[in-house]
Amino acid sequence: MELSKRQEAIMEIVKKEGPITGEQIAERLSLTRATLRPDMAILTMSGLLEARPRVGYYFSGKTPGSVLAEKLHNIKVGEIKSVPVVVPEQCSVYDAVVTMFIEDVGTLIVVREGGLLEGVISRKDLLKTTLGGQDIHKLPVGVVMTRMPNVITVEPDDSVWLAAKRLITHEVDALPVVRPVRDDAGSLEVVGRLSKTNIARLFVELGEGGG
Ligand code: ADP
């Protein structure tokens, strides 16, 4: 977050003299309270300053960087995830390619009965099998997918920061969003999909000053 010259000046005054009233800050800068109001709103909404009635403004101790980091840790995967596009393990490679085109996704999630996670299949997994010269109408995706327990996942309550970190660390484009099945050792129910597109979209929204 870039602060304007005036906002920087306000921050300096509050750091030195806080708690301090809006009236006093305006005086120090030889401006009216009304002129300062939008800046004070931005500084308090962004979490850099805190305001308490009858006390005034004081420095929250946060930097613009730490405010952004806190935001990324507070937004949950569940808030930005997409619906999962799933196929069964017996689905042919041919049908998987068709599904990718129809659904306009780059990663399919392979599930067994009950929507339980079995694996994932990417564009390149499918391309690779077409090079092998096998009959893609007969070959099931189960043969070429990345299989559990090697699938990297996230849960709805995980932060978007953790999800982005996993996408980068494991060099994959998407993660199944899962919930552990109660009373079942190890099975994961697929409840969504989180891709690099979701992260890019959030990035744009944050950049527009929403969120
Ligand atoms: P592409 O292969 O089309 O570039 P990815 O980079 O997502 O797409 O996939 C690279 C490899 O990682 C593929 O073999 C794929 O099966 C596997 N993969 C994709 N997503 C995951 C995931 N969430 N967990 C584990 N492996 C994955």
Boltz pocket constraint, residues with backbone or C-beta under 6 A from the ligand:
constraints:
  - pocket:
      binder: B
      contacts: [[A, 106], [A, 107], [A, 120], [A, 121], [A, 122], [A, 123], [A, 124], [A, 125], [A, 144], [A, 145], [A, 146], [A, 150], [A, 151], [A, 152], [A, 153], [A, 170], [A, 171], [A, 172], [A, 173], [A, 174], [A, 175], [A, 176]]
      max_distance: 6.0
